[in-house]
Amino acid sequence: MPVMEGRSVAERWKADAANRAKACRARGIVPHLAVVLVGDDPGSQIYVRNKEKACEKAGILSSVIRLDADCTQEELESVVKELNEDEAVHGILVQLPLPGHLSEQRVIDIIDPKKDVDGFHAVNAGKLACGQKGFVPCTAIGVMKLLEAYDIPIRGRRAVIIGRSNIVGKPLAMLLLAADATVTICHSKTENLKEITRQADILVAAVGRANFVTADMVKPGAVVIDVGTNRLNGKLVGDVNAEEVSQTAGYLTPVPGGVGQMTIAMLLSNTMDAAEQYGF
């Protein structure tokens, strides 16, 4: 079974971002991504460090604003508003999840849509739903670019997504629809889940549960995209039971080394879009 390895594909996108950043700097524009990190969640700390390293390598200025875990909603929103007004900042990313006492939606709502490189703002979500150009969530567009890189046919194919989040499930469904797939979104209230997933030519697991997708849920020869990142007995695993599903699937993305690599590459690409379109 071929593995849809994400590292090499992501490296090509990172190299493209680096070339674009070099061109921007030649025009006097320093691409700048500002990341707001609240608290000391270990997973978030790792993600932010990885983003910092990727930005540095690509020639994109990365600044991290760190706030205490007990900061108030007003303090967090004040930081975001300042970044909105800072003409030297082209992209704003608030690292999720936030501590429980903070409203993620309220924070997302006040990010300037022109700087919303995560693609979570309602303006960008609306543009995606209407087929207009805007920022698209990095993981969702990363999945599409990975399918494209491996020449996976999408038009007319049956795509099933397990998970309906605003970060992955919903935007990916919009992208697959735009590519002429027939799309079904499954979730925790879906009945007869296995019957539905076994019809999928392209099956996407974005549910956040380790080894959730098993071989009996997969159509022989299907393309299986594992978006999950879970810790199980100290090991990083996906939402797909890779050992089982690899015996059935036609393609499978690995965890780690698959979609996660594409997510960071698309963040760099989105940041460069912001710098090129709205650079000062």
PAROKE-807872 format. One line per field, with one value per residue (C-alpha): x, y, z; residue in three letters; residue number from 1. Coordinates in steps of 0.1 Angstrom, whole numbers, plus 5000, padded with zeros to 4 digits. Example, Ala and Ser with C-alpha at 12.3 -4.5 7.8 and 13.67 -1.06 7.14 Angstrom:
// PAROKE-807872
c1 <- [5123;5137] $
c2 <- [4955;4989] $
c3 <- [5078;5071] $
type <- [ala;ser] $
seq <- [1;2] $
END
This chain:
// PAROKE-807872
c1 <- [5000;5015;5020;5010;5040;5036;5071;5084;5052;5053;5090;5081;5055;5079;5105;5078;5070;5107;5111;5080;5094;5127;5108;5088;5119;5134;5105;5110;5082;5092;5065;5054;5033;5023;5012;4993;5000;4979;4992;5017;4998;5026;5010;5005;5041;5054;5031;5042;5079;5075;5058;5086;5112;5094;5089;5126;5137;5114;5125;5092;5094;5077;5068;5051;5030;5028;5000;4994;4969;4947;4946;4912;4891;4897;4935;4935;4913;4933;4964;4946;4933;4968;4980;4951;4963;5000;5008;5040;5020;5005;4992;4976;4972;4957;4969;4940;4927;4925;4920;4884;4875;4882;4859;4876;4848;4849;4887;4883;4856;4878;4908;4910;4898;4927;4952;4932;4958;4941;4910;4886;4869;4833;4842;4867;4844;4816;4839;4849;4813;4805;4835;4852;4889;4899;4920;4912;4920;4955;4948;4919;4938;4968;4947;4937;4972;4983;4957;4967;5004;4996;4973;4943;4911;4884;4858;4828;4843;4825;4843;4834;4846;4844;4843;4824;4847;4851;4888;4888;4856;4834;4860;4874;4838;4835;4868;4859;4825;4843;4864;4832;4833;4801;4806;4792;4800;4797;4797;4789;4752;4756;4739;4753;4787;4805;4780;4787;4825;4827;4813;4840;4866;4883;4879;4890;4893;4893;4876;4903;4901;4931;4928;4891;4890;4894;4898;4861;4852;4873;4864;4892;4915;4902;4923;4925;4935;4944;4941;4943;4972;4967;4990;4986;5010;5035;5034;5019;4991;4964;4926;4932;4944;4973;4983;4949;4939;4971;4960;4929;4935;4949;4967;4972;4987;5011;5011;5034;5048;5015;4989;5006;5035;5011;4993;5025;5034;4999;5003;5034;5016;4987;5010;5027;4993;4986;5020;5017;4981;4981;5018;5025] $
c2 <- [5000;5034;5059;5095;5110;5147;5158;5160;5177;5202;5210;5221;5245;5258;5264;5283;5304;5311;5324;5346;5360;5368;5387;5406;5416;5428;5452;5464;5442;5419;5391;5389;5363;5371;5341;5346;5318;5316;5294;5265;5236;5212;5204;5241;5249;5223;5235;5271;5261;5242;5272;5295;5272;5270;5307;5314;5289;5306;5341;5351;5371;5353;5369;5351;5370;5348;5354;5337;5309;5330;5361;5377;5378;5415;5412;5386;5407;5438;5420;5409;5444;5458;5433;5443;5479;5471;5476;5456;5424;5406;5374;5368;5333;5327;5292;5269;5255;5283;5278;5270;5304;5321;5323;5311;5324;5359;5361;5347;5372;5402;5392;5413;5390;5403;5389;5357;5333;5304;5310;5307;5341;5341;5363;5338;5309;5326;5333;5296;5285;5309;5299;5333;5339;5342;5324;5287;5267;5253;5216;5215;5231;5210;5178;5191;5199;5164;5147;5169;5160;5123;5127;5113;5117;5137;5146;5123;5104;5097;5115;5108;5130;5119;5151;5184;5210;5245;5238;5207;5189;5218;5236;5204;5195;5228;5223;5187;5199;5226;5199;5180;5152;5139;5146;5132;5145;5121;5130;5116;5114;5096;5062;5032;5049;5019;5015;5051;5050;5018;5036;5062;5065;5091;5087;5115;5109;5141;5130;5133;5097;5074;5044;5051;5040;5003;4981;4971;5008;5011;5003;4982;5005;5037;5067;5073;5107;5106;5141;5130;5136;5117;5106;5069;5053;5081;5076;5099;5081;5092;5086;5056;5022;5023;4987;4974;4999;4996;4961;4975;5010;5020;5050;5061;5092;5085;5100;5117;5128;5132;5160;5177;5187;5201;5222;5242;5246;5260;5284;5298;5300;5319;5343;5351;5357;5382;5399;5401;5413;5436;5444;5480] $
c3 <- [5000;4990;5018;5012;5028;5036;5043;5007;4995;5024;5017;4981;4995;5022;4995;4975;5005;5010;4975;4979;5012;4995;4968;4994;5013;4981;4979;5014;5029;5058;5060;5096;5114;5150;5172;5204;5229;5261;5289;5289;5272;5261;5228;5220;5230;5205;5177;5182;5183;5150;5134;5146;5131;5098;5096;5103;5077;5051;5059;5075;5107;5136;5169;5198;5223;5254;5279;5313;5315;5338;5316;5311;5279;5278;5280;5252;5230;5236;5223;5191;5185;5188;5162;5139;5140;5136;5099;5102;5111;5081;5097;5131;5147;5181;5191;5200;5223;5248;5285;5294;5308;5275;5245;5213;5191;5205;5199;5163;5156;5163;5142;5110;5082;5061;5087;5095;5082;5101;5080;5109;5108;5096;5067;5053;5061;5041;5012;5011;5012;4983;4962;4967;4973;5010;5036;5040;5072;5068;5075;5051;5022;5031;5026;4991;4981;4993;4972;4942;4947;4945;4915;4935;4914;4931;4905;4908;4937;4970;4999;5035;5063;5100;5120;5115;5131;5117;5115;5094;5086;5073;5053;5038;5028;5009;4991;4981;4969;4948;4933;4923;4948;4964;5001;5033;5067;5096;5133;5168;5160;5127;5125;5107;5104;5090;5062;5052;5055;5035;5005;5005;4978;4999;5037;5060;5097;5118;5150;5176;5188;5187;5163;5157;5121;5117;5087;5086;5081;5049;5013;4997;4977;4993;4999;5037;5051;5088;5103;5139;5163;5196;5224;5232;5257;5251;5213;5187;5167;5144;5143;5120;5131;5106;5112;5103;5076;5057;5047;5031;5019;4986;5001;5037;5053;5081;5116;5122;5088;5069;5071;5100;5077;5052;5078;5087;5050;5042;5071;5055;5022;5038;5055;5022;5006;5034;5030;4992;4992;5021;5026;5036] $
type <- [met;pro;val;met;glu;gly;arg;ser;val;ala;glu;arg;trp;lys;ala;asp;ala;ala;asn;arg;ala;lys;ala;cys;arg;ala;arg;gly;ile;val;pro;his;leu;ala;val;val;leu;val;gly;asp;asp;pro;gly;ser;gln;ile;tyr;val;arg;asn;lys;glu;lys;ala;cys;glu;lys;ala;gly;ile;leu;ser;ser;val;ile;arg;leu;asp;ala;asp;cys;thr;gln;glu;glu;leu;glu;ser;val;val;lys;glu;leu;asn;glu;asp;glu;ala;val;his;gly;ile;leu;val;gln;leu;pro;leu;pro;gly;his;leu;ser;glu;gln;arg;val;ile;asp;ile;ile;asp;pro;lys;lys;asp;val;asp;gly;phe;his;ala;val;asn;ala;gly;lys;leu;ala;cys;gly;gln;lys;gly;phe;val;pro;cys;thr;ala;ile;gly;val;met;lys;leu;leu;glu;ala;tyr;asp;ile;pro;ile;arg;gly;arg;arg;ala;val;ile;ile;gly;arg;ser;asn;ile;val;gly;lys;pro;leu;ala;met;leu;leu;leu;ala;ala;asp;ala;thr;val;thr;ile;cys;his;ser;lys;thr;glu;asn;leu;lys;glu;ile;thr;arg;gln;ala;asp;ile;leu;val;ala;ala;val;gly;arg;ala;asn;phe;val;thr;ala;asp;met;val;lys;pro;gly;ala;val;val;ile;asp;val;gly;thr;asn;arg;leu;asn;gly;lys;leu;val;gly;asp;val;asn;ala;glu;glu;val;ser;gln;thr;ala;gly;tyr;leu;thr;pro;val;pro;gly;gly;val;gly;gln;met;thr;ile;ala;met;leu;leu;ser;asn;thr;met;asp;ala;ala;glu;gln;tyr;gly;phe] $
seq <- [1;2;3;4;5;6;7;8;9;10;11;12;13;14;15;16;17;18;19;20;21;22;23;24;25;26;27;28;29;30;31;32;33;34;35;36;37;38;39;40;41;42;43;44;45;46;47;48;49;50;51;52;53;54;55;56;57;58;59;60;61;62;63;64;65;66;67;68;69;70;71;72;73;74;75;76;77;78;79;80;81;82;83;84;85;86;87;88;89;90;91;92;93;94;95;96;97;98;99;100;101;102;103;104;105;106;107;108;109;110;111;112;113;114;115;116;117;118;119;120;121;122;123;124;125;126;127;128;129;130;131;132;133;134;135;136;137;138;139;140;141;142;143;144;145;146;147;148;149;150;151;152;153;154;155;156;157;158;159;160;161;162;163;164;165;166;167;168;169;170;171;172;173;174;175;176;177;178;179;180;181;182;183;184;185;186;187;188;189;190;191;192;193;194;195;196;197;198;199;200;201;202;203;204;205;206;207;208;209;210;211;212;213;214;215;216;217;218;219;220;221;222;223;224;225;226;227;228;229;230;231;232;233;234;235;236;237;238;239;240;241;242;243;244;245;246;247;248;249;250;251;252;253;254;255;256;257;258;259;260;261;262;263;264;265;266;267;268;269;270;271;272;273;274;275;276;277;278;279;280] $
END
